[in-house]
């Protein structure tokens, strides 16, 4: 059970560990390329009007897509439950809210 570590094994594992640590440190610097910026007024206006919550047309389109996808595969109660659980990918509100 007493197994001696040779100099070659020690150096190879140390070099491998140091290379991995250096690669990890180098990759964390590259992650700083992504930044989050606040929306300007035009972008915010487009974002807030994207799903058309005033008339609900986009939400109705999403409801129709869910119905079409689930039609003839599950019961009507399960379709209604799926619609109730679905949220708008644009505004995040439930699609049944409109």
N, C-alpha and C positions, 0 to 999 in steps of 0.2 A: 503494500500500500504506500509505502514511502517512495515516492517517485521524484527523482531530482529533475529539475528543469535545466536544460542545457542553455548555454549562452545563445545559440542560434535560435532556439524556440523563444527565449525571452525577447531577443531583438526583433524577431519577425512579428510576434504578437504586439509588441510595443509600437512598431512602425505601422502595423495595420490599424491599431486603435487611434494613433495620431492622425493618420490619413483620413479615417472616418470622421474624427472630430473637426479636422480642417475643412472637409467637404461640408459638414453640417454648418459650420460658421460661415462659409462662403455662400451657401444657399440662403441663409437668413438675410444677408445683405440684399440679395436680388429680390426678395419679397417686398421690399420697400418701394418697388416700382408702381405698385397699385396704391392709389390714394382715393379717399372719399372726400368729395367736395359738396358744399351745399348747393341746392338747385337755384338757378337764377329764376326770375319771375316768369319768363316765357316757358322754360322747362316745367316749372311747377304748374302753370296753367294747363299745359298739354297733359301732364300726368294726371291732374285732378279731373280733367274732362275726358280722359281716354275711355273709360268704361261707359260713359253716357248714363250716369245714374239719374239724370233728370227724366229721361223718357224710358230708361231701362232696356234699351234695344240690345246692348251688348250682353246684359245679363239674361235676357230672353233667348239670345242666340246660344249662350252657354247651357241654359236649361234644355234647349232643343238638342244640343249635341249630346248631353248626358242621356236624354230620353232615347235618341237614335242609337247610341252605343249600347244601351242596356235592353232595348226593345227585344222581345221574344227570348230573353235569356233569364230574366228574373221576374218576380211578381211586381205588380203595380205599387204595392206598399214598399218594396225594397227600392224601387226607382225613386219614389218620393223621399225615402230616407237618404238615398245617395244625393239627391238634389239639395236636401236640407243641410247635408254635411259639406257640400261643395262651396268653396269660396272663390271669389273673383281673383284671377292671377294679377290683375292690374291694381285694383284698389284694396283688395284683401277683405272686403265685406262679404257677407253671405249673399249668394246670387238670388235668394228668395226675398231679399230686403227691398228690391225695387218693385 
